[in-house]
Amino acid sequence: MKQVGTLLWDSVFISGTGRFLPPRVNVEDVLSDCAISANPTSLKLSDWASLTISRDHSAAEMAGMAAVDAMKNSGCGADDIASLVYACLDDQEHFAPVCHVQRVLGVPEALAFELGAASNGGATGLVVAASLLRSDPSAGAAMVTAAGRYHAGRLGRWQESLGVFLSDGSAAAVLSREGGYARLIASSHTSASELESLVAVRGDLDDGNIMLAQKTSLGPYLPIIRDAGMKTVKQVLEESGVELPEVAKVAVTGVGLAQLSALILEPLDIAPSRTTWDFLRETGHVGPSDALLGIDHLLRGGQLQRGEKILVVGMGIGFRFTTLLLEVCDPPVPK
């Protein structure tokens, strides 16, 4: 019997991916320039090397550049894009950022909307875009974009309790029925919504914190968060009939290495080298873009061969989890 929250897909492909990342800045320089106070132990355990910082481009502009890159790599044209999903988080520069991407792509007739799923936005966006594509037989392709840009004053760039550096950048993917770089096999989603109060904006906290999660850290709640995420992984593998050793790479969300180990690496008994962590530790946590960035990195980086499988494990505060299983079809030639 199919698990609730689990979907099996047929003839849905990722036909193109793209990204835009601004210049990298070493962690030490960021801490110095921003006068950030960081606990040395927490910083060391997080294992971040650098992050990407946009001095010139808004999140919407970066999303537009990633979308153009993805469409160019997909072989699809503007007339093929029937829907455009834009995963964003706390955009303070544009009230309708998806419309900017719509204009840049030249797809005024596409069903276009913003998706708010926090850091799980990219993974959730893939499921939503695939669902829209499957529900409309006349649709040629669907696109999902994700972008984030840090804004001082609301949140600190270094979130010590969460173990992340908030970074800037974007990524995108085009989905079609006509084949592509990878085939979508299965997806699963769930939430640990009993923890949502941890991320409600509070006015009674001190030290500049606005969420309880910042003050208490997630340590006491990691078992609940871990079990919810592992539930989606287990369901995807069971429904697709794939064993974890058959998975070549795992695209993860860019939380610090200590948190990543507790939530994913240790439960799955896999090494960081089997995931996209080595790539993400150089970019920081790019809001809702991490899953799409990881997929783009794996498919366009020449690391995988036809038939190999990618497990995408998305997660976001709230707390939401989306896991997808992909099979590599015809990976692009690395540039």
C-alpha positions in Angstrom: 0.0 0.0 0.0 1.4 3.4 -1.0 2.5 5.5 2.0 0.6 8.8 2.6 2.8 11.7 1.4 4.6 9.5 -1.1 4.3 9.8 -4.9 5.6 7.6 -7.7 6.4 9.4 -10.9 6.2 8.3 -14.5 7.8 10.1 -17.5 8.9 13.3 -15.6 12.4 14.4 -16.3 14.8 17.1 -15.3 15.8 18.4 -18.7 18.0 21.3 -17.6 19.5 22.9 -14.6 21.0 26.3 -13.9 22.4 28.4 -11.1 23.8 31.8 -10.3 26.2 32.2 -7.3 27.9 35.5 -6.5 31.5 35.6 -5.4 32.7 33.5 -2.4 34.0 35.1 0.7 36.0 33.2 3.3 34.3 32.6 6.6 37.1 34.4 8.5 36.7 37.5 6.4 32.9 37.5 6.9 33.3 37.2 10.6 35.8 40.0 10.6 34.0 42.4 8.2 30.7 42.0 9.9 32.1 42.0 13.5 30.2 38.7 14.1 30.8 37.1 17.5 30.9 33.3 17.1 31.6 30.5 19.5 34.8 28.9 18.3 33.6 25.4 19.1 30.3 25.9 17.3 32.1 27.4 14.3 34.6 24.6 14.1 31.9 21.9 14.3 29.9 23.6 11.6 32.9 23.2 9.2 32.0 26.1 6.9 34.7 27.3 4.6 33.1 30.2 2.7 29.8 31.6 1.6 28.5 33.5 -1.4 27.6 37.2 -0.9 25.7 39.3 -3.5 26.8 43.0 -3.5 24.9 43.9 -6.6 22.0 41.5 -7.4 18.7 41.0 -5.7 17.3 37.6 -5.1 14.8 38.0 -8.0 17.6 39.0 -10.4 19.7 36.0 -9.4 16.7 33.8 -9.8 16.2 35.2 -13.3 19.8 34.4 -14.3 19.6 30.9 -12.9 16.3 30.4 -14.8 17.8 31.5 -18.1 20.8 29.2 -17.5 18.4 26.3 -16.9 16.2 26.9 -19.9 19.3 27.2 -22.2 20.6 23.9 -20.9 17.2 22.2 -21.3 16.7 22.8 -24.9 13.2 24.1 -24.2 11.9 27.4 -25.4 9.7 30.0 -23.7 6.6 28.6 -25.3 7.2 25.3 -23.6 7.1 26.7 -20.1 3.5 26.2 -18.8 4.2 26.9 -15.1 6.9 28.7 -13.1 7.4 28.0 -9.4 9.6 30.4 -7.5 10.7 29.2 -4.0 11.7 32.2 -1.9 12.3 33.1 1.7 11.8 36.5 3.3 12.3 38.5 0.2 12.5 42.2 1.2 13.3 43.6 -2.2 10.4 42.6 -4.4 6.7 42.1 -3.7 6.3 39.9 -6.8 9.7 38.3 -7.5 8.3 35.5 -9.7 7.0 38.2 -12.1 10.6 39.4 -12.6 11.6 35.9 -13.6 8.6 35.6 -15.8 9.6 38.8 -17.7 13.2 37.7 -18.0 12.2 34.4 -19.5 9.5 35.9 -21.7 6.8 33.5 -20.4 3.8 35.9 -19.6 1.3 33.1 -20.1 2.9 30.7 -17.7 1.1 30.0 -14.4 3.6 31.8 -12.1 3.6 32.0 -8.3 5.9 32.2 -5.3 6.3 29.2 -3.0 7.1 29.6 0.6 8.6 26.4 2.2 11.7 28.0 3.8 14.9 26.0 3.2 12.8 23.1 1.8 11.6 25.3 -1.0 13.7 23.9 -3.8 12.8 20.3 -3.1 9.1 21.1 -2.6 9.2 23.2 -5.7 10.3 20.2 -7.7 7.3 18.2 -6.5 4.9 21.0 -7.2 6.3 21.7 -10.7 6.2 17.9 -11.5 2.6 17.8 -10.2 1.5 20.7 -12.4 3.3 19.1 -15.4 1.6 15.8 -14.9 -1.9 17.4 -14.4 -1.9 19.2 -17.7 -1.4 17.0 -20.8 -1.0 20.1 -23.0 2.0 21.4 -20.9 5.4 21.0 -22.5 7.6 21.9 -19.5 7.5 23.4 -16.0 10.2 25.3 -14.2 11.2 25.6 -10.6 13.5 28.4 -9.4 14.8 29.2 -5.9 16.7 32.2 -4.6 17.7 33.9 -1.4 19.6 37.0 -0.3 20.5 37.9 3.2 19.3 41.2 4.6 20.9 42.7 7.7 18.7 43.7 10.6 16.2 40.9 10.6 18.5 37.9 11.0 22.2 37.6 11.6 24.2 36.1 8.8 25.7 33.6 11.2 23.0 31.6 12.9 25.0 29.8 15.6 22.0 27.9 17.2 21.2 26.5 13.7 24.8 26.1 12.6 24.4 28.0 9.3 25.7 30.9 7.5 22.9 32.6 5.5 24.2 32.9 2.0 23.1 34.4 -1.3 22.4 32.8 -4.7 19.9 30.9 -6.9 19.3 27.8 -8.8 16.7 26.4 -11.2 15.5 23.3 -13.0 13.3 22.6 -16.0 11.0 19.6 -15.9 9.6 17.9 -19.0 8.1 14.7 -20.3 10.5 14.3 -23.2 13.6 12.9 -21.5 16.5 14.8 -20.0 19.4 14.6 -17.6 17.6 12.7 -14.9 14.3 10.9 -14.3 12.1 11.6 -11.3 11.3 8.2 -9.7 9.6 9.0 -6.4 9.1 11.6 -3.8 7.8 11.8 -0.2 7.0 14.6 2.2 6.1 15.2 5.8 6.3 17.7 8.6 7.1 17.8 12.3 4.6 20.6 12.7 4.5 20.1 16.5 7.7 22.2 16.5 6.3 25.1 14.6 6.3 27.3 17.7 10.1 27.3 17.7 10.1 29.5 14.6 7.3 31.9 15.4 8.4 35.5 15.7 8.6 36.5 19.3 8.8 39.8 21.0 9.7 38.6 24.4 13.2 37.2 23.7 16.5 39.0 24.5 19.9 39.3 22.8 18.2 40.3 19.5 16.7 36.8 18.9 13.3 36.7 17.2 12.7 32.9 17.3 12.8 30.5 20.2 14.9 28.2 18.0 17.7 30.8 18.0 17.8 31.0 21.8 17.4 27.3 22.7 19.2 25.7 19.8 17.7 22.7 18.1 19.6 20.2 20.3 16.6 19.0 22.4 14.5 18.6 19.3 17.0 16.9 16.9 15.5 13.4 17.5 12.0 14.5 16.3 13.5 16.4 13.4 15.7 13.5 12.4 12.9 10.9 12.6 10.6 13.0 10.4 13.3 13.4 7.8 14.3 9.7 7.9 10.6 8.8 7.5 10.5 10.5 4.0 13.8 8.8 3.0 12.5 5.4 4.1 9.2 5.8 2.2 10.9 6.9 -1.0 13.3 3.9 -1.0 10.6 1.4 0.0 8.1 2.6 -2.6 10.7 2.7 -5.4 12.3 -0.7 -4.5 15.7 0.9 -4.2 18.2 0.1 -1.4 20.4 2.9 0.0 23.7 1.3 -1.2 22.3 1.7 -4.8 22.3 5.5 -4.3 25.4 7.1 -5.7 25.0 10.6 -4.2 22.8 12.4 -1.7 22.0 16.0 -2.3 21.5 17.6 1.1 20.4 20.9 2.7 23.3 23.2 3.7 23.2 23.0 7.5 26.4 22.8 9.4 28.3 19.6 9.4 27.4 18.8 13.1 23.7 19.2 12.4 24.0 17.4 9.0 25.7 14.5 10.8 23.0 14.2 13.4 20.1 14.5 11.0 21.3 12.6 7.9 24.8 11.2 7.9 24.6 9.2 11.1 21.1 7.8 10.6 21.9 6.8 7.0 25.5 5.7 8.0 27.0 7.6 5.0 30.2 9.7 4.8 30.1 13.4 3.9 31.9 12.5 0.6 28.8 10.7 -0.5 26.8 13.9 -0.3 26.9 17.4 -1.7 28.4 18.7 1.6 31.9 19.4 0.1 30.2 21.7 -2.5 27.8 23.3 -0.1 30.4 24.1 2.6 31.9 26.5 0.0 28.6 28.3 -0.7 27.0 28.6 2.7 23.2 27.9 3.2 21.6 29.5 0.1 18.1 29.6 1.6 15.7 27.5 -0.5 18.2 26.8 -3.2 20.4 24.1 -1.7 18.6 21.1 -3.1 18.5 22.5 -6.7 22.2 23.7 -6.3 23.1 20.1 -5.3 21.3 18.6 -8.3 22.9 21.0 -10.7 26.3 20.4 -9.2 26.0 16.6 -9.5 24.4 16.5 -13.0 26.7 19.1 -14.6 29.8 18.3 -12.7 30.6 15.0 -14.5 30.4 12.9 -11.3 27.6 10.6 -12.3 27.0 8.0 -15.0 23.8 6.9 -16.7 21.7 4.7 -14.4 23.2 6.0 -11.2 20.8 7.4 -8.6 20.6 10.6 -6.6 18.7 10.9 -3.3 17.6 14.5 -2.6 16.9 15.2 1.1 15.3 18.6 1.6 14.5 20.2 4.9 13.3 23.5 6.2 12.3 25.2 9.5 8.7 24.6 10.5 9.7 21.7 10.2 9.2 20.3 6.7 10.9 17.5 4.8 10.9 16.4 1.2 12.9 13.5 -0.2 13.1 12.7 -3.9 14.8 9.9 -5.8 16.3 10.6 -9.3 17.9 8.3 -11.8 20.6 9.8 -14.1 19.6 9.4 -17.8 21.9 11.4 -20.1 24.2 13.7 -18.0 25.4 16.8 -19.8 29.0 17.1 -20.9 30.9 19.0 -18.1 32.0 22.5 -19.2 
